[in-house]
């Protein structure tokens, strides 16, 4: 996933700028493992999991409504 794709998805998910969002960026754009990303930014693994879930739901909603985008090819873990 690219930076612009992540930013667009974050807007769809209505995410605020938080450490969990930063960690999600590290996971989805940088390929960092979730546990490492959470520690790096000082958030809890559960907060990161919740943020990733919001992003996954926003992506699924976009796909379900026929708004396919290249991010649809990326898997966001549960």
N, C-alpha and C positions, 0 to 999 in steps of 0.2 A: 504494500500500500504506500502511496506517495504522501508527502506532507499535505498537498492540496486535497487529496481524497480524504485524508484523516480530518482535516479542518472542515470540509463539507459535511462529513458524517457527524462530526461533533456538533455542528450547528443543527443538523436534523434531530440529533438526540438532545439538544438544548443543554449541553454540558457547560458548566461554568469552568473558569480556569482554576483548577485545584491540583494538588499534588497527584491525586488519583488520575486525573486527565493526563498529566505529564507522564505518569507511569504507563498509562494505556498507549500513549504515543510511542514510548520506548519499545513496548511490546509489538505493536502493530506496524510501526514504520521501521524501527531499529532492529527488530528481531531479538530483543532481550527477553530472557525468561521472566515470567511474571513475578516470581519471588525476588529475583534480583532487582527488577525495576521498582517494586514496592519499597524495598530497603533503600535503594539509591535516592528516592525522593522523600522518604520518611512518611509513607502512608502504610496502612494495614493491607495485608493480602485480601481481606474481605472487602475493603473499600475499592480496591482495584477490581476485584471480581464483579462488584456491583456496577462499576463504570463500564467494564467490558460487556456486561449484560445489556446495559442501556444502549451501547453502540451496536451490539448484535441485533437488538430489537428494532432499532432505527433502520438498520440495513434491511432487515426482513420486511419491515413495513414498506420501505421504498420498493423492494422487489415485488411484494404482494400487490402494490398499486401500479405495477407496470413501469416504474421508473428505474429501469436497469441502468447500471453504471459499472464501470470497470471494477469497482470495489466489490461487486457482487461475486467476484471470483475468489475473494479472500475469505478464509475461515477465521472466525472469531470464536475462541474457545468458550465453553460454558462455564 
